[in-house]
Amino acid sequence: MELLVSNAEIESLLVWPKGKASVYIERGILGAPFQTLKCGRLFKLSSIFEIAKQKN
């Protein structure tokens, strides 16, 4: 089962300031969300770690 994370969880995991995940999403850096709900966008945790790994 794939773990899904929200903007706030991405920021917490990667120690980013509040709002940075939203900026990266709008710029297309984090790619398309796996699913969009009323509460927000959800991303696969493995995808986020892969993107973070490529950036560093």
C-alpha positions as CSV (number, residue, x, y, z in Angstrom):
1,M,0.0,0.0,0.0
2,E,1.4,3.4,-1.0
3,L,1.6,6.1,1.6
4,L,0.2,9.5,0.6
5,V,1.3,12.8,2.0
6,S,-0.1,16.3,2.0
7,N,1.6,19.7,1.5
8,A,2.1,20.1,5.2
9,E,3.5,16.6,5.6
10,I,5.9,17.2,2.7
11,E,7.2,20.4,4.4
12,S,7.6,18.6,7.7
13,L,9.4,15.6,6.3
14,L,11.8,17.7,4.2
15,V,12.2,20.5,6.8
16,W,10.8,23.2,4.5
17,P,9.3,26.5,5.5
18,K,5.5,26.7,5.4
19,G,4.3,27.3,1.9
20,K,7.3,26.0,0.0
21,A,5.6,22.8,-1.1
22,S,2.8,24.8,-2.6
23,V,5.3,26.9,-4.6
24,Y,7.1,23.8,-5.8
25,I,3.7,22.3,-6.8
26,E,2.7,25.4,-8.8
27,R,6.1,25.4,-10.5
28,G,5.7,21.8,-11.5
29,I,8.7,20.7,-9.5
30,L,6.8,18.1,-7.4
31,G,4.8,16.8,-10.4
32,A,1.1,16.1,-10.5
33,P,-0.6,15.0,-7.3
34,F,-1.7,11.3,-7.0
35,Q,-5.1,12.4,-5.9
36,T,-6.9,15.7,-5.2
37,L,-9.5,15.8,-2.4
38,K,-11.5,18.7,-0.9
39,C,-8.9,18.9,1.8
40,G,-6.0,19.3,-0.7
41,R,-3.6,17.5,-2.9
42,L,-2.0,14.2,-2.0
43,F,1.3,12.9,-3.3
44,K,2.9,9.5,-3.1
45,L,5.6,9.5,-0.4
46,S,8.0,7.5,-2.6
47,S,7.7,10.1,-5.4
48,I,8.4,12.9,-3.0
49,F,11.5,11.2,-1.7
50,E,12.7,10.4,-5.2
51,I,12.3,14.1,-6.2
52,A,14.1,15.2,-3.1
53,K,16.9,12.8,-3.8
54,Q,17.3,14.1,-7.4
55,K,17.4,17.7,-6.1
56,N,20.2,17.1,-3.6
